[in-house]
Amino acid sequence: MTQAWISLGACAGLLALAGLALVRVGRSVLALPLSVLCIALSTWNFADFALAHSGGPGWRFIATAAALMSAPSALHFILSFVGERRRLAVAMFSAYGVFGVLAATAVAGLGSTRVAEVVHSRGFVLTVLAFTAPLLLGGFSLLTQHLRHEVRATERTRAGLMLTGLALLVTLLGTDLVAVLGQEVPRLGNLGTLLGLPAIAVVALRLRLFGQELSNVHAMYALLLALMGVLAYLAVFQLFAGQYGALVVGTAAVTLTLLAITRRGVIAFVAQRERLEQMATLGRFSAQMAHDLKNPIAALKGAAQYLKVEHSQGQPWDDKGEFLDLLLEQVERLDRVVSTYQRLGRVEPLMQPLDLNQLAASVLSLQTFTGRPEVELKRELAADLPRCTGDWDLLANAVENLVRNAFEAMHRGGTLTLRTRLDGTGVALSVEDTGEGMNARTRERAFDDFYTTKATGSGLGLAFVRRVVEAHGGEVTLTSHEGRGTTVTLRLPVSGSPAGEPVPGEAEPWPG
């Protein structure tokens, strides 16, 4: 009986951790797989408790199905943690498919004696082990490699605790799975939960697993929800003791209620965050537009005021042609700014021949006024670089985004290098910094729309860069390591334009 109560306590802890993860769904790539893993493990723990207290044989099949689904969800979480979720998506979804079929077979044993015999057969056990062993070995190998290659102490601590916690949770759970399927082995699943859960909880609560340290309000909300669930489960068992069917229906109803409450809270929280982020993004975009419009408007105002004073004094305008030219020039400049922002929104390039070296030099020359003397600016521009075809304004804005990111990554100073080179049949421009670098999870999502790790970031910068380069028929790549810096490379096709042809946009590459 002691083991059964330990299972119930573990169920409460796992539900609380699932609640914390669900709060961050949509904001962290780790939130969904961790919540799925915790729900699967909590279901197994509760089924183990129910089996000990009610004796209903059906709980054995539910426990088996839950334990089976913990394997692919653990792989999903590991792949997300090490930044390989997209590259190994086929393996991940295949695992969900295979283990989903095995879990469905276990659940089918509730209503079929023949299927129940299959689930308890030695062949089923060997099949489960044949799929589980390579799956978990592969996942833990990726996690071990991630730990070995990381240079930052915080990420190494996260990876080490995650490796320990998951190894205890999932591998020791395997002993219970084999035992539930009728094999004579010691059951160590409860021990694995007691030892592994605290390690994962520390990473989630204090080591910013989800990109920020979760608040005490989140922790209290999750704990309260878990305690409510456990008390509700106990009440169901007290009311329907000995009635197996009523127990299953009652516990299912409690579980659905808990998920509904959590979903409501998560939706409200996410909606509030999205509204705040949209307003912040709109504010930053408006501020940039105001900055770009301010100078030509000031020039227009100054010229108009001067001509008004001259007119009020009865002075002739015959020698004031340059002021009229200035007015016309600034009106045209305003028109270019508006057109540029329209193209920014639609990412519609105006394709003309341009010199990538001149564009790089133009962008870099503007950085001498950034007020960051601790950052050394370097240019390594390839000689005789052929021209490419593109939109000067869009590409200049994309490169400026990369340069701005590089400055922000070097809080304590460093070196920023703009480099151009021939790249096969095209040309390439790289922006390289010696700043903080990105971890594997950030690298994988760096070009996603609205994804940012900055408190005041909009998540539009790198996503915009990707869209601009792809609109030019090129590609963008990113390499980064924590503590060693980041390099973003834009590759563009060569236009084949003759040397010496005028390059549009050189006089004024970017408004403001």
N, C-alpha and C positions, 0 to 999 in steps of 0.2 A: 504493500500500500504506500510505503514511503516513496517508492519510485513513481507511482501514479501521481502523487501530489507534486513531486518535482516536475513531472511533465506538465501539470497545470500551471505551475509557476513559470516554466519556460515558455508556455503558450502566451502568458500575459506579457512577458518581456519581448517576445517576438512580435506580438501585435503592436506594442508600443513603438518598436523600431520601425515596423511597417508604416505606422502613422507618421512618424518623422520623415520617412522617405517620401510618402505620398504628398506631403506639403511641398516638396521640391520638384514634383513631376512637372515637366515642361521647362524647368530651369537648369536641371542637371541631368546628364545622360545616364548617371548612375542610379537615379531615384527609382525609375520604373523596375529595372531588374532586381534591385535590392528589395523593393516592396513585394515583388512576386516571390522571391526566394523566401522572405520572412513569412509570407502568408502560407506557402507550401509547408514550411517547417512547423509553423504554429498549428496547421491542420493536422499534421502528423502527431505532434505532441498531444493535442486534444483527443485525437482518436485513440492514442495509447492510454490516456487517462480514462476515456469512456470504456475502452475494452476491459480495463482492470476493475471498474466499478459496476458496469452493467453486465459484463460477460457476453454481450451480443456479438456473435461471430462476424456480423457485417462490418463492425468497426475495424476488423483486421484488413478487409479489402480497402476501406477508406484510407487507413494508415499506409498501406502498400502504394496506393495511387499517389498520395501526397508525397511520400518519400521518393517515388520515381520522378515526379515533376521537379523535385529539388535539384536534380542533376543538370538538366538543361538550363534552368534559371541560374544556377551557380556559374555555368559556362558563360551565359549571357552577361552576368555581372563582371566576371573576370575580363572578358573581351572588352567591355566598356571601360573598365578600370585601366587597362594597358593600352587603350586607343586602337584596338584591332577589330572593333565591332563591324565596321563597314567592309574591311578587306576579307574578313572571314565570315561574312553574313551567311553564305551558303551552308557552311558547317554548323552555324548556330541554329538556323531554321530547320536544317535536317535533324539536328538533335531534338528540337521541340517536336518535330513530326514523329520520330521514332519513339521517344519516350511518351508522347501523347497517346500513341497507339497502345503501348504497354500499360499505361495508366488506365485507359478506357477498358482494356481487357480486365484489369483488376476490378474496376467498378462493376463491370458486367457480371462478375462473380457473385454479386449481391442477389441476382435474380435467376441464376442458372447454375444448377449443380454441376453440369458438365464443364462449364467455364471455370467454376470454382476448383474443380480437380486439376484443370490445366494450370491455373495460377499457383497451386500448391505443389506442382510437379517439379522434379529436379531439372527438367529441361527448361522450364520458365526461369528458374533461378539462374541457370547457366547463361541463358540468353541475356538476362538483365546484367549479369556481371560482365559478359562479353562486350556489351555496349558501354557500360558505366566506366570500366577501368581505363580504356584509352581516352574517353572523354575527359575524365578528371585528371589523368596524367598530362594530357595536352594542355588543359587549362592551367594547372599548377606549374607546368614548365614555363608557360608564358609569363605567369606572375613572378616566378623565380628570376627569369631573365630581366624582367622589368626592374626588380629589386637590385640586381647586380649592376645594371647599367645606369641607374640613377645616381646623381652626384649631390643632390640637395638632401640635407638631413631630414627635413620634414616629410618629403615624399618617400624617402627610404623608410622612415618610421611608419607612415601610412601603409606602404606595401608590405612591410614585415608583419605588422599587426593583422592586416587583411589575410595574408598567407596563413598565419597561425590560426586566426579565427575560422576561416573557411575550411581549412584542413581538419580542424577539430569538429566543426559542425557537420560537414558533409561526409567525411570518411568514417567517423565513428557512428554516424547514422546508418551507414551501410551494414554494420553488425546487427542493428535492430531489424533492418529490412530482410536480411538473410534469416534471422530468427523468426520473424513474423511469417515468412514463407515456409516455415517448418523445419529449418535446419538447426542443429545443436551447436550454437555458438554463444559466447557471452554477449549480453546486450549492453552496449556502452554509449548509446545515443544520448541518454540524459546527461552523462558526464561530458560529452562533447558539447552539448548545448550550454551547460553551466560554465564551461571553460571558454568556449568560442564566442558566445554572445557578448560578454563584456569587452572583448578586444574590438569587435566591430562597432559596438556602441561608443567606445572612446574615440575611434576614428571619425564616426559620424558627428558626435557632439562637440569634440574639442579640437580635432585636427582638420576641420573645414573640408570634409569629404565632398560636400555638395557645393563647394565654391565659397561658402561663407559659414561662419560659426552659427549653428542654430541657437535661437534664443531660448531662455527658460520658459517662455510662454508656449513655444512649440513643444518642448519636452513635457510640460505639465499637461498640455492638451492631449498628447499621445498617451501619457501614463493614465490619465483619467479615463480615456476611451478604452484602454486595455483593461483597467480594473472593472469598468462597467460591463465589459464583455465577459470577463471571468465570473463575476457575480451573477450575470444573467445565465451563463451556462450552468452554474451550480444550482440556480433556482429551477431550471428546467429538469435537471437530474433529480432534484428533491420532489418535484411535482409528479414526474412521470417515471419513477423508479420501477423497473421491471417491465415497462412497456416500450419495447425496442422501437417500434414504428413511430410512436409519439416522440421518443427521444431524438430520432433522426430529423423529424419534421421541426421540432422545437429548436434544436441546435442550428439547423439550416436557417430558420427564421431569424435567430439572433445574429448569425453571421451576416446575412443580407442586410439587416438593420444597421449593424456596425459599418458595413461597407457604404451604405447609403449616407450615414451621418458623415463619414470621412470624405466621401465624394462631394457632399454639399460644402463642407468646410474648405476642401481643396479648391473647388471651382470658385468660391467667393474670394479666396486668397489670391489665386492666380489672376482672376479678373481684375482685382484691385491693382496688382502689380503691373499688369499689362496696360491699364489706363494711365498709371503714373509714368511708365516707360514711354508710351506714345506721346504724352504731353511733354516729357523731357526731350524726346527726339525732335518733336515739332519746334520746341523752343530753341534748340541748338541750330536746327536748320534755318529758322527765321533769323537768328542772330548772325549766321554766316551770310545770308542774303542781304541783311541790313548793312553788314560791313562792306559787301561788294558794291552796293548801291550808293553808299555814303559819299565816296570820293567824287564820282561824276555829278551827283546832285549838288555837292558843295561847289564844284566848279561852275555848274550852271547858275547857281544862285549868285555867286560872286560876279560873274560876267553880266548877268541880268541887272543886278543892283548898280553896277558901274555904268551901264548904258542908260539906266533910268536916271541916275544923277546927271549924266551928261545931257540927256534930253531935257530935264527940268531946268538946266542952266542955259538952254538954248544953243548948246554946242552942236556943230554939224557932226554927222556920222561918217563923213567921207573917208576919214583916216582910221576908222574903227573896224575895218574889215576883219582883222585878226580875231576880234571878240565874237563877231558873227561866226567865223570859222570855228572858234572854240565851242560856241553853243551847239553848232551842228555836230562837231566831233563828239561832244559828250552825250548828245542824244543818240548818236550811233553806238557809243559805248554802252549806254543803258540797254539799247536793243540787243547788243551782243550778250550782255549779262543775262537778260531774260531768255534769250535763245539758248544760251548755255545751260541754264537751269532746267529748261524744258527738255533738253537732250539728256541732262543728268537723270531726270525722272524716268524718261523712256529708254535711256541708254541707246540712242540712235546715232551712231557715228557718222560724221561728215567725212567720207574717205578722200584724203588727198595725200600726195607724197610728203613725207617728212623725214628729217634727219634725227635719229634716236639720240645721237651724241649731243646735238644742240638742245634737244628737249631735256636730257639729263643735266646738262650744264646750266640751263635756264632754271630748272627747279632747284638745283643745289645752290645757285647764286643767291636765291631768296632766303636761304637758311642762315646767311651770315648775320641776319638781323633778329635771330631768335633769342639772343641773350643767354645762350648756353655755351660759354667759353670752355667748360669742362668736357665738351664733346668735340672730338677732332673729326673734321670733315675731310674725306678723301674721295678722289675720283680716279677711276681706272678705265678710261674710254679707249676702245679699240680703234686703231688707225684704219682709214679707208673702209669704214663700215658702210655697207650698202643701205640705201634708203628703204623704208618700209612704207606701207600705206595705212593711214589712220587719221583719227581726229585728234588734233593737237590738244584741244581743251580737255577732252575726256581723258586722254592718256596722261596729260600733265596733272590733272586732278587725282588720278589713280596713283601716280608716283608720289604726289604730295601726301596722300593718305598713308602710304607706306613709310615715307620719311617721318611723318608726324608720329606714327606708331613706334618707329625706331627711337626717336627722341624720348618718348614716354617710357620706353623699356630700359633706358639708361639713366636712372635717377642719380647715380653716383658718378656719372661720366663714362666715357668709353670712346669707341671709334665707329663712325658711320661711313660706310663705303658705298658709293654708287659705281656700278661696274657695267660696261657693255661689252658684248663679244659676238662673234659669229656663232651660230648654233645650227649646224647642219644646213638646211635650206632656208633658214630664217635668221633673225637676230634676237638677242636676248638682253634684257636689262635686269640687273639684280640690285636689290637694296639689302645691305648686310649690316647688322649691328652686333655689338658685343655686350648686349644687355642681359636681362633676366632669363630670356628663353621661355619656352612653353613646355608643360608636361604633356604626356601622351594623350590625355583626354582633351586638352585644349587644342592640340594640333589637329586632332581628328575633326573637330567642329569649327575650326578657325574661320572657314569660308561660309558657314551657315548664316542665313539672314537673321538679324537681330540677336546673334549670339555674341556676348561680350563678357569679359571677366573684370571689367572696370566698373567702379561704382558710378561713374558719370558717363559711361560709354553708351552709344546707341546701338552698337552691333551692326552698323551699316558699312563701316570702312572696308574690311576685307571682302565682304560680300559684294560691295560695289566694284571693287577692283576685279574680282572674278568675272562679273557680268560685263565689264568694259572690255577685258581682254578676250573673252569668248565672243563678244560682238564683233571683234576685229579678226576672228578666225584663228586666234592664238590660244595659248593655255598658260595657266599660272601654277607654280609649285611652291611649296613651303617646306623648309627643313629647319628644325629647331631642337635645341636640347637645353634643359634647365641649367642655368649657370654658365652657359657657353654662347648664348646669343641666337639670333634668328636670321635666316636669309630667305627672302621672297624673290622669285625669278619670274619675269614676264617674257614669254616667247611669242614673237610676232612673225608672220610671213614677210618675205622680202617683196617689194613692189616691182623691182626692176627698172625704176625711173632713172633717167640719165643724170649723171652728176652735174651739178650747177643749176638745176631747175629750181626756181624759187620755192621756198618752203613756207606754206601759209602758217600764220600764227606766231612767227618769230618775234615780231615787234611787240606783241602783247600776249604771251602764252596763256595767261590765266587772269581773269578779272579780279581785282582786289589784291 
